[in-house]
Amino acid sequence: MSGAVEIIDHYLYTKDHEWINIEDNTGTVGITDYAQNALGDVTYIELPKEGTEVEQFEQFVSVESVKAASDIFSPMSGRVTEVNRALQDDPGLINKDCYEKGWIAKIEITSSEEASSLMTAEDYRNYLTTIEQ
């Protein structure tokens, strides 16, 4: 499966299959191609409120799909500054384009040092091979 999974090289990843794209002090967060494939068709997403403080690796979003309900964890600590409101009308954007149109939230990062505990794209590719065995 990992051969068909899209992984963006300059993003960072968690073992729970979230990604974060850090630009300046803001991180855009979503779930990986692997995660959206595993979930199946996403039918509902409960987005965080803007201004919410989140901690690294704590649950901050809930996603429901045809297969299950899943918690999404914040890759880094910070304050939610923007949510992708398009997901409320079309949660399937996560399945169609999980890295661009299907982003979930933007976080003002409070601890840039936390990035060192995330996986690079190469680390994440290697991680996927270990969980698929």
C-alpha positions as a LaTeX table, in Angstrom:
\begin{tabular}{lrrr}
\hline
Residue & $x$ (\AA) & $y$ (\AA) & $z$ (\AA) \\
\hline
Met1 & 0.00 & 0.00 & 0.00 \\
Ser2 & 2.80 & 2.47 & 0.81 \\
Gly3 & 3.82 & 2.61 & $-2.85$ \\
Ala4 & 0.47 & 4.14 & $-3.75$ \\
Val5 & 0.32 & 6.46 & $-0.74$ \\
Glu6 & 1.13 & 10.11 & $-1.41$ \\
Ile7 & 3.57 & 11.65 & 1.06 \\
Ile8 & 4.65 & 15.29 & 0.74 \\
Asp9 & 8.42 & 15.64 & 1.24 \\
His10 & 8.60 & 18.88 & 3.21 \\
Tyr11 & 5.75 & 18.10 & 5.65 \\
Leu12 & 6.18 & 16.50 & 9.09 \\
Tyr13 & 4.15 & 13.49 & 10.26 \\
Thr14 & 2.89 & 11.75 & 13.40 \\
Lys15 & 2.54 & 8.05 & 14.11 \\
Asp16 & $-1.23$ & 8.68 & 14.19 \\
His17 & $-1.06$ & 9.77 & 10.53 \\
Glu18 & $-1.51$ & 13.50 & 10.88 \\
Trp19 & 0.63 & 15.90 & 8.87 \\
Ile20 & 1.73 & 19.46 & 9.54 \\
Asn21 & 3.14 & 21.97 & 7.08 \\
Ile22 & 5.02 & 24.67 & 8.97 \\
Glu23 & 5.37 & 28.12 & 7.44 \\
Asp24 & 6.81 & 30.83 & 9.68 \\
Asn25 & 5.05 & 30.23 & 13.01 \\
Thr26 & 1.88 & 28.65 & 11.60 \\
Gly27 & 1.26 & 24.98 & 11.03 \\
Thr28 & $-1.41$ & 23.73 & 8.65 \\
Val29 & $-2.70$ & 20.35 & 9.84 \\
Gly30 & $-4.48$ & 17.46 & 8.17 \\
Ile31 & $-4.53$ & 13.69 & 7.95 \\
Thr32 & $-2.34$ & 11.71 & 5.60 \\
Asp33 & $-3.26$ & 9.92 & 2.42 \\
Tyr34 & $-2.70$ & 6.66 & 4.31 \\
Ala35 & $-5.19$ & 7.74 & 7.00 \\
Gln36 & $-7.90$ & 8.84 & 4.58 \\
Asn37 & $-7.55$ & 5.55 & 2.70 \\
Ala38 & $-7.86$ & 3.60 & 5.96 \\
Leu39 & $-10.92$ & 5.62 & 7.05 \\
Gly40 & $-12.82$ & 5.25 & 3.81 \\
Asp41 & $-15.35$ & 7.89 & 2.83 \\
Val42 & $-15.35$ & 10.69 & 5.41 \\
Thr43 & $-18.95$ & 11.65 & 6.21 \\
Tyr44 & $-18.61$ & 14.17 & 9.06 \\
Ile45 & $-15.94$ & 16.22 & 10.77 \\
Glu46 & $-16.16$ & 18.08 & 14.06 \\
Leu47 & $-13.79$ & 21.00 & 13.68 \\
Pro48 & $-12.18$ & 22.80 & 16.64 \\
Lys49 & $-13.21$ & 26.33 & 17.48 \\
Glu50 & $-10.87$ & 29.09 & 16.44 \\
Gly51 & $-8.91$ & 30.29 & 19.45 \\
Thr52 & $-8.82$ & 26.86 & 21.05 \\
Glu53 & $-5.51$ & 26.03 & 22.71 \\
Val54 & $-4.23$ & 22.58 & 21.75 \\
Glu55 & $-1.42$ & 20.46 & 23.13 \\
Gln56 & 0.90 & 18.27 & 21.10 \\
Phe57 & $-0.55$ & 14.80 & 20.50 \\
Glu58 & $-3.88$ & 15.64 & 22.17 \\
Gln59 & $-7.18$ & 15.01 & 20.40 \\
Phe60 & $-8.61$ & 18.16 & 18.81 \\
Val61 & $-10.79$ & 16.94 & 15.93 \\
Ser62 & $-13.22$ & 14.07 & 15.42 \\
Val63 & $-13.82$ & 12.49 & 12.04 \\
Glu64 & $-16.56$ & 10.05 & 11.10 \\
Ser65 & $-16.39$ & 7.82 & 8.08 \\
Val66 & $-18.31$ & 4.93 & 6.65 \\
Lys67 & $-15.96$ & 2.63 & 8.58 \\
Ala68 & $-15.49$ & 4.30 & 11.99 \\
Ala69 & $-15.21$ & 7.44 & 14.07 \\
Ser70 & $-11.64$ & 8.55 & 14.68 \\
Asp71 & $-9.89$ & 11.14 & 16.79 \\
Ile72 & $-7.36$ & 13.40 & 15.14 \\
Phe73 & $-4.46$ & 14.59 & 17.29 \\
Ser74 & $-2.63$ & 17.88 & 17.04 \\
Pro75 & 0.95 & 17.38 & 15.81 \\
Met76 & 2.11 & 20.41 & 17.80 \\
Ser77 & 0.95 & 22.69 & 20.60 \\
Gly78 & $-0.55$ & 26.04 & 19.81 \\
Arg79 & $-3.72$ & 28.04 & 19.22 \\
Val80 & $-6.16$ & 27.25 & 16.44 \\
Thr81 & $-6.24$ & 30.33 & 14.23 \\
Glu82 & $-8.32$ & 29.05 & 11.31 \\
Val83 & $-10.40$ & 26.01 & 10.42 \\
Asn84 & $-11.28$ & 24.70 & 6.98 \\
Arg85 & $-15.00$ & 25.54 & 6.91 \\
Ala86 & $-15.35$ & 23.90 & 3.48 \\
Leu87 & $-15.12$ & 20.56 & 5.29 \\
Gln88 & $-18.44$ & 21.23 & 7.06 \\
Asp89 & $-20.27$ & 21.18 & 3.72 \\
Asp90 & $-18.04$ & 18.62 & 2.04 \\
Pro91 & $-16.08$ & 16.42 & 4.49 \\
Gly92 & $-15.18$ & 14.24 & 1.50 \\
Leu93 & $-12.57$ & 16.86 & 0.56 \\
Ile94 & $-10.32$ & 14.93 & 2.94 \\
Asn95 & $-10.62$ & 11.88 & 0.67 \\
Lys96 & $-10.31$ & 13.86 & $-2.55$ \\
Asp97 & $-7.31$ & 16.05 & $-1.61$ \\
Cys98 & $-6.07$ & 15.47 & 1.95 \\
Tyr99 & $-2.99$ & 17.71 & 1.55 \\
Glu100 & $-4.49$ & 20.77 & $-0.12$ \\
Lys101 & $-8.29$ & 21.28 & $-0.11$ \\
Gly102 & $-8.76$ & 18.81 & 2.77 \\
Trp103 & $-6.60$ & 20.54 & 5.35 \\
Ile104 & $-8.29$ & 20.70 & 8.74 \\
Ala105 & $-6.90$ & 23.58 & 10.81 \\
Lys106 & $-4.14$ & 26.12 & 11.11 \\
Ile107 & $-2.31$ & 26.43 & 14.40 \\
Glu108 & $-0.16$ & 29.24 & 15.70 \\
Ile109 & 2.70 & 27.17 & 17.06 \\
Thr110 & 3.77 & 27.90 & 20.63 \\
Ser111 & 6.69 & 25.48 & 20.87 \\
Ser112 & 8.73 & 25.07 & 17.70 \\
Glu113 & 11.00 & 22.58 & 19.50 \\
Glu114 & 8.18 & 20.04 & 19.33 \\
Ala115 & 8.85 & 19.63 & 15.60 \\
Ser116 & 11.85 & 17.49 & 16.51 \\
Ser117 & 9.51 & 14.78 & 17.82 \\
Leu118 & 7.74 & 14.47 & 14.45 \\
Met119 & 8.73 & 12.30 & 11.50 \\
Thr120 & 10.15 & 13.56 & 8.23 \\
Ala121 & 8.63 & 12.24 & 5.01 \\
Glu122 & 11.39 & 9.62 & 4.79 \\
Asp123 & 10.80 & 8.58 & 8.42 \\
Tyr124 & 7.05 & 8.33 & 7.74 \\
Arg125 & 7.59 & 6.18 & 4.62 \\
Asn126 & 9.74 & 3.83 & 6.69 \\
Tyr127 & 7.15 & 3.83 & 9.47 \\
Leu128 & 4.41 & 2.81 & 7.03 \\
Thr129 & 6.46 & $-0.17$ & 5.88 \\
Thr130 & 6.76 & $-1.34$ & 9.51 \\
Ile131 & 3.03 & $-1.16$ & 10.23 \\
Glu132 & 2.07 & $-2.87$ & 6.98 \\
Gln133 & 4.08 & $-6.00$ & 7.73 \\
\hline
\end{tabular}
